[in-house]
């Protein structure tokens, strides 16, 4: 889950990454991850930037060394590490929550000054509801999941005594850049450790004090195991991120979770593979056969359960045949929940013609502008679009959505099947809220993020999305095997290619 960070242009001078130069002064116009931010960079500041790069390289080297050393450590030690992390967090709870209150107080000042959204402020709070207990339970849940590494997905005997195995293995060193939610430090650390990956974490500066203590607890826990404390590291500045993005010899995958400009700029400024999504433009389509009570429940939950999340619905699509039946009831429920509706002409005209209009109709309903359907509102605002058919709805979603998660409300099995196969998104649901698109709810324990890409991992990324595979071969021949013995012609051997079942590599 994620929501937009504060305005991308609002970064401090300390965060601005600039290339080293032989001149004493130069204009640096790159903020690294947002709109251009002009500033004068002095010789001393550039020296500091070079130090940041040196520090970043040391961090990346240490992470790579920790990862390589961990490959010979049994998976049971990773489970022990997760248990130790939970224990250390429990011990440090009071200090961590005190730091969290300090972060909240500082963030409140930013909200009061208009530099941060109130929804972002709410996501900083580790004391809210059962967030702390859920964070700890997530560690236990991940620890109890099956080991995703060492799984054989293909086994073939190429020749008598010559066996080939395709085996799942960790990706390597992850650089994860995320938004304000401090518990993400723990979520990602748990997934990385369980999947055998080292990780370098960069959270939003809004949660800096909380994140530092969470990271300290994690490293303290790791120091009590055979896994290096450098396995999970935290960095503080965007300058360090900028330097790390150049170190493709040490870092294997970047996972950004933040604003559209953050993700896009990272994708455009590194040779390292990037996994993530830039927007959460999710939609709910009300089919002509929809049950009104189901439609109300699903639409209201998709929009209001957590409006700032990337799996919250941003667009409601109506089949034109439900305009006078289902739509008025759904609209009344949304308005009762305080949702602002940005309507197209047909849906707006219907609401304005109601004989018993809701009291807040005038203040909460207005005509939609074209950009309403490409905007991630991240608030109690919902765009409404009317279309003549399911086929048109599918075409519209594929053209306007971010391919995250889309849902249909229908009683027609054929319509459900057509929607799920026709919509090109990471998640396609039938009669279920888009808010179910989440690693924890999918049973992954937690998630490192949600990928809208099509290569390697898609949707909520749990343990399986954090492993790749390698090929392992063993010859049991007395003299070993060589390729020169195989081919066409007299005396040449032919490959046998006999597939066989194997759950693990036997050596």
C-alpha positions in Angstrom: 0.0 0.0 0.0 1.1 3.5 -0.5 0.0 7.1 -1.0 1.6 10.2 -2.4 4.4 11.9 -0.5 4.5 15.6 0.1 5.1 17.8 -3.0 8.1 16.4 -4.8 9.7 19.8 -5.1 9.9 20.3 -1.4 13.3 18.7 -0.7 16.0 20.1 1.5 19.4 21.2 0.1 21.0 18.3 1.9 18.9 15.9 -0.2 19.9 17.3 -3.6 22.3 14.9 -5.5 24.6 16.7 -7.8 27.6 15.5 -9.8 31.1 16.5 -8.7 32.6 19.3 -10.7 35.9 21.1 -10.9 34.3 24.5 -10.7 33.7 26.1 -7.4 30.0 26.9 -8.0 27.5 25.4 -10.4 23.8 25.3 -10.7 22.3 22.0 -9.8 18.8 21.6 -11.3 18.0 18.1 -10.4 16.3 17.1 -7.2 16.8 13.5 -8.2 13.2 12.4 -7.7 10.8 15.2 -8.6 10.4 18.6 -10.2 13.6 20.5 -10.9 14.9 22.4 -7.8 17.5 25.1 -8.7 20.0 25.8 -6.0 23.7 26.9 -5.8 26.0 24.1 -4.8 29.3 25.2 -3.2 32.6 23.4 -3.4 32.1 22.2 0.2 28.7 20.8 -0.7 30.1 19.0 -3.6 32.8 17.5 -1.4 30.0 16.3 0.9 28.3 14.8 -2.2 31.4 12.8 -2.9 31.5 11.6 0.7 27.9 10.5 0.3 28.8 8.5 -2.8 31.7 6.9 -0.9 29.4 6.1 2.0 26.8 4.6 -0.3 29.4 2.4 -2.0 30.5 1.1 1.4 26.9 0.3 2.3 26.3 -1.5 -1.0 29.5 -3.5 -0.7 28.7 -4.5 2.8 25.2 -5.6 1.7 26.6 -7.6 -1.1 29.1 -9.3 1.2 26.4 -10.1 3.7 24.2 -11.6 1.0 27.0 -13.8 -0.4 27.9 -15.0 3.0 24.3 -15.8 3.8 24.0 -18.3 0.9 25.8 -20.9 2.9 23.6 -20.4 6.1 20.7 -22.8 6.6 17.2 -21.5 6.2 16.5 -22.3 9.9 18.9 -19.5 10.8 16.6 -17.1 8.8 13.7 -18.2 10.9 15.7 -17.7 14.0 16.5 -14.1 12.8 12.9 -13.3 12.4 12.1 -14.6 15.9 14.9 -12.4 17.3 13.6 -9.4 15.4 10.2 -9.8 16.9 11.7 -10.1 20.4 13.9 -7.0 19.9 11.0 -4.9 18.7 8.9 -6.0 21.8 11.8 -4.9 24.0 12.2 -1.6 22.3 8.5 -0.8 21.9 8.4 2.1 24.3 11.3 3.9 22.7 10.0 3.2 19.2 6.6 4.6 20.0 8.1 7.6 21.6 10.1 8.3 18.4 6.9 7.8 16.5 5.1 10.4 18.5 8.0 12.8 17.8 7.7 12.1 14.1 3.9 12.7 14.3 4.4 16.0 16.1 6.8 17.2 13.4 4.5 16.0 10.7 1.6 17.8 12.2 3.5 21.0 11.8 4.0 20.2 8.1 0.2 19.6 7.7 -0.6 22.8 9.5 1.7 24.6 7.1 0.1 23.0 4.1 3.2 21.0 3.1 1.8 17.5 3.9 -1.6 15.9 3.5 -3.6 14.8 6.6 -3.9 11.3 5.1 -0.2 11.0 5.0 0.0 12.1 8.7 -2.4 9.3 9.7 -0.2 6.7 8.0 2.7 7.6 10.2 0.9 6.6 13.4 2.2 3.2 14.7 -0.1 3.4 17.7 -3.3 3.5 15.6 -5.6 0.6 16.1 -3.8 -2.8 16.0 -1.0 -1.5 13.7 1.8 -2.4 16.1 0.4 -5.9 16.9 -0.2 -6.5 13.2 3.3 -5.6 12.4 4.7 -8.1 14.9 2.2 -10.8 13.8 3.4 -10.2 10.2 6.9 -11.2 11.2 5.6 -14.5 12.7 3.4 -15.1 9.7 6.4 -14.7 7.3 8.6 -16.9 9.5 6.0 -19.7 9.3 5.7 -19.6 5.5 7.4 -22.3 3.4 11.0 -21.5 2.4 10.8 -20.0 -1.2 14.4 -20.9 -1.9 15.8 -24.3 -3.0 12.6 -25.3 -4.7 13.1 -27.4 -7.8 10.8 -26.4 -10.6 12.4 -28.5 -13.4 14.5 -31.6 -13.4 15.9 -33.4 -16.4 18.4 -36.2 -16.9 20.3 -35.1 -20.0 22.2 -38.4 -20.2 22.8 -41.3 -17.9 24.2 -39.8 -14.7 23.9 -36.2 -15.9 21.2 -34.3 -14.0 20.0 -30.7 -14.5 17.9 -28.9 -11.9 16.2 -25.5 -12.0 16.2 -24.2 -8.5 14.7 -21.1 -6.9 17.2 -18.7 -5.3 17.3 -15.2 -3.9 17.6 -12.2 -6.2 20.5 -10.6 -4.2 20.6 -7.1 -2.8 17.4 -5.1 -2.8 17.2 -1.3 -2.6 13.7 -0.5 -1.4 12.5 3.2 -1.3 9.2 3.7 0.3 6.8 6.3 1.7 5.9 7.4 5.2 4.6 4.2 6.8 7.3 3.2 9.3 6.1 -0.4 9.7 7.2 -1.0 6.1 10.8 -1.2 7.5 9.8 -4.3 9.4 7.6 -5.8 6.6 10.3 -5.6 4.0 13.0 -6.7 6.3 11.0 -9.8 7.2 10.3 -10.7 3.6 13.9 -10.0 2.6 15.3 -12.2 5.3 12.9 -15.1 4.7 13.6 -15.0 1.0 17.4 -14.9 1.5 17.9 -11.3 0.1 19.9 -8.5 1.7 18.1 -5.1 1.7 19.0 -1.4 1.9 16.0 0.6 3.0 15.2 4.3 2.5 12.0 5.6 4.1 10.4 9.0 4.0 12.0 11.7 6.2 8.6 12.1 7.9 9.1 8.8 9.7 12.9 9.1 10.1 13.1 8.8 13.9 10.8 5.8 14.0 12.5 4.1 11.1 16.0 4.5 12.7 14.9 2.7 15.9 13.1 0.0 14.0 16.3 -0.5 11.9 18.4 -0.5 15.0 16.3 -3.3 16.6 16.5 -5.3 13.4 20.3 -5.1 13.3 20.6 -5.9 17.0 18.5 -9.0 16.4 20.7 -10.0 13.4 23.8 -9.7 15.5 22.5 -12.5 17.6 22.4 -14.9 14.6 24.8 -16.2 12.0 23.5 -13.5 9.6 25.5 -10.3 9.3 24.0 -7.2 10.8 24.7 -5.6 7.4 22.1 -7.8 5.8 19.4 -5.2 6.5 20.6 -1.5 6.4 18.8 1.8 6.4 19.9 5.0 4.7 18.7 8.5 5.4 19.2 10.9 2.5 18.2 11.1 -1.2 21.8 11.8 -2.0 22.6 8.3 -0.8 19.8 6.9 -3.0 21.2 8.8 -6.0 24.6 7.3 -5.4 23.3 3.8 -4.8 21.3 3.9 -8.1 24.7 3.9 -9.9 26.0 0.8 -8.2 24.6 -1.9 -10.4 27.6 -4.1 -9.6 26.3 -4.5 -6.0 22.5 -3.8 -6.1 20.3 -6.3 -8.0 16.8 -4.8 -7.8 15.2 -1.5 -6.9 11.7 -1.4 -5.5 10.3 2.1 -5.2 7.1 2.7 -3.4 6.0 6.3 -3.5 4.7 9.1 -5.8 4.4 8.8 -9.5 7.4 11.1 -10.1 9.5 9.2 -7.6 8.9 5.9 -9.4 9.3 7.4 -12.9 12.5 9.2 -12.1 14.1 6.2 -10.5 13.2 4.1 -13.6 14.8 6.7 -15.8 18.0 7.1 -13.7 19.4 3.7 -13.1 20.6 0.6 -15.0 19.4 -1.6 -12.2 16.1 -3.4 -12.8 13.2 -1.6 -11.2 10.0 -3.3 -9.9 7.1 -1.3 -8.8 4.1 0.8 -9.9 3.6 4.5 -10.3 -0.2 4.9 -9.8 -3.1 3.0 -8.3 -5.9 3.9 -10.7 -8.4 1.2 -9.7 -12.0 0.9 -10.8 -15.2 -0.8 -10.0 -17.6 -1.6 -12.9 -21.3 -2.1 -12.1 -22.7 -4.5 -14.7 -26.3 -4.4 -15.9 -27.0 -7.6 -13.9 -25.5 -6.2 -10.6 -27.3 -6.8 -7.3 -27.9 -3.4 -5.7 -27.0 -4.4 -2.2 -23.7 -6.0 -3.4 -22.9 -3.0 -5.4 -23.3 -0.7 -2.5 -21.1 -2.8 -0.2 -18.4 -3.3 -2.7 -18.2 0.3 -4.1 -18.4 1.9 -0.7 -15.7 -0.4 0.8 -13.4 0.0 -2.3 -13.5 3.8 -1.9 -13.8 4.5 1.8 -12.0 1.6 3.7 -8.7 3.4 3.2 -8.9 6.1 0.5 -5.2 6.9 0.5 -4.2 3.3 -0.4 -3.1 2.4 -3.9 -5.8 -0.3 -4.0 -8.7 2.1 -3.3 -11.1 2.7 -6.2 -10.7 5.9 -8.0 -13.2 5.4 -10.8 -16.7 4.0 -10.7 -17.9 2.7 -14.1 -21.7 2.3 -14.7 -23.4 0.3 -17.3 -26.0 2.7 -18.7 -28.8 0.2 -17.9 -28.2 0.7 -14.1 -28.4 4.5 -14.2 -32.0 4.6 -12.9 -31.9 1.5 -10.8 -28.6 0.7 -9.0 -26.8 4.0 -9.4 -29.1 6.2 -7.3 -28.7 3.8 -4.3 -25.0 3.5 -4.7 -24.7 7.3 -5.0 -26.7 7.9 -1.8 -24.5 5.4 0.1 -21.3 7.1 -1.2 -22.6 10.6 -0.3 -23.7 9.4 3.1 -20.0 8.3 3.6 -18.8 11.8 2.6 -17.5 10.9 -0.8 -17.2 13.6 -3.4 -18.5 12.5 -6.8 -17.1 13.7 -10.1 -19.7 12.7 -12.5 -20.0 12.5 -16.3 -23.1 13.9 -17.9 -25.5 10.9 -17.7 -24.7 10.0 -14.1 -24.9 13.7 -13.1 -28.2 14.3 -14.8 -29.7 11.3 -13.0 -28.7 12.5 -9.6 -30.0 16.0 -10.2 -33.3 14.6 -11.3 -33.9 12.7 -8.0 -37.0 13.8 -6.2 -35.5 13.1 -2.8 -31.9 14.2 -3.2 -29.3 13.8 -0.5 -28.7 16.9 1.6 -25.0 17.1 0.5 -25.8 16.7 -3.2 -24.9 20.3 -4.1 -21.7 20.3 -2.2 -20.4 16.8 -3.0 -21.5 16.3 -6.6 -20.0 18.1 -9.6 -19.2 17.6 -13.3 -16.1 15.6 -14.0 -13.2 17.2 -16.1 -11.3 14.9 -18.5 -8.3 14.6 -16.1 -10.6 13.2 -13.3 -10.3 9.8 -14.9 -6.5 9.8 -14.9 -6.1 11.2 -11.4 -5.2 9.1 -8.3 -7.3 11.0 -5.9 -6.1 9.3 -2.7 -9.0 10.8 -0.8 -12.8 10.6 -0.5 -13.2 11.6 -4.2 -14.5 9.2 -6.9 -14.8 9.8 -10.6 -17.9 8.3 -12.3 -18.2 7.2 -15.9 -21.2 5.8 -17.8 -20.6 3.3 -20.7 -23.0 1.3 -22.9 -21.6 -2.2 -22.5 -19.2 -4.6 -20.8 -17.0 -4.6 -23.9 -16.8 -0.8 -23.8 -16.0 -0.9 -20.1 -13.1 -3.3 -20.7 -11.7 -1.1 -23.4 -12.0 2.0 -21.3 -10.3 0.4 -18.3 -7.4 -0.9 -20.4 -7.0 2.6 -21.8 -7.3 4.6 -18.6 -6.3 2.4 -15.7 -2.8 1.8 -14.2 -3.3 -2.0 -14.6 -3.4 -2.4 -10.8 -6.7 -3.9 -9.7 -10.2 -3.6 -11.1 -13.5 -5.2 -10.0 -16.8 -6.1 -11.6 -20.2 -6.3 -9.7 -22.3 -8.8 -11.6 -24.7 -11.7 -11.3 -23.8 -12.9 -14.8 -21.1 -15.7 -14.8 -20.3 -15.0 -18.5 -19.8 -11.3 -17.8 -17.5 -12.1 -14.8 -15.4 -14.4 -16.9 -15.2 -11.9 -19.8 -14.2 -9.1 -17.4 -11.5 -11.1 -15.6 -9.9 -12.2 -18.9 -10.4 -9.0 -20.8 -9.1 -6.5 -18.3 -5.3 -6.3 -18.5 -4.6 -5.6 -14.8 -2.5 -7.3 -12.1 -5.8 -8.1 -10.3 -9.3 -8.7 -11.7 -12.0 -9.3 -9.1 -15.7 -10.4 -9.2 -18.0 -9.1 -6.5 -15.1 -8.2 -4.2 -13.6 -4.9 -3.1 -10.4 -3.7 -4.8 -9.0 -3.3 -1.2 -8.4 -7.1 -1.2 -5.3 -6.5 -3.4 -2.8 -6.8 -0.6 0.0 -9.2 0.2 -1.3 -9.9 3.8 -4.8 -10.5 2.6 -3.5 -12.8 -0.2 -1.8 -14.9 2.5 1.7 -13.8 1.7 2.4 -12.7 5.3 3.0 -9.2 4.1 4.2 -7.6 0.9 7.2 -5.6 -0.4 5.0 -3.7 -2.8 2.6 -4.1 -5.7 4.0 -4.6 -9.2 2.0 -3.6 -12.3 4.7 -4.8 -14.6 4.5 -8.0 -16.6 8.0 -9.4 -16.1 9.0 -11.6 -13.1 6.4 -10.5 -10.5 2.9 -9.0 -10.8 0.4 -7.8 -8.2 1.3 -7.9 -4.4 4.9 -9.1 -4.2 5.5 -11.5 -1.4 8.2 -14.2 -1.0 7.7 -15.8 -4.4 8.3 -12.4 -6.1 11.6 -12.0 -4.3 13.2 -15.1 -5.7 14.6 -16.0 -9.1 16.2 -19.3 -10.2 19.5 -20.8 -11.2 20.4 -24.0 -13.0 22.4 -26.6 -11.2 24.0 -29.6 -12.9 25.7 -32.7 -11.6 27.5 -35.5 -13.4 27.7 -38.8 -11.7 29.8 -40.3 -14.5 33.1 -41.8 -13.6 34.9 -39.4 -15.9 32.4 -36.6 -15.8 30.6 -35.4 -18.9 31.8 -33.2 -21.7 29.9 -31.7 -24.6 32.3 -33.0 -27.2 30.9 -36.5 -26.7 27.4 -35.5 -28.0 26.4 -34.7 -31.6 25.5 -36.3 -35.0 27.6 -39.0 -36.5 29.4 -42.2 -35.7 30.3 -42.7 -32.1 28.4 -39.6 -30.9 26.0 -39.7 -28.0 22.5 -38.4 -28.2 20.8 -36.5 -25.3 18.1 -38.5 -23.5 16.2 -35.7 -21.9 14.3 -37.7 -19.4 12.3 -35.5 -17.0 11.9 -36.6 -13.5 10.3 -35.4 -10.2 12.5 -33.7 -7.6 11.4 -31.6 -4.6 15.0 -30.5 -3.8 18.5 -30.8 -5.2 20.1 -34.0 -3.8 23.5 -32.4 -3.3 
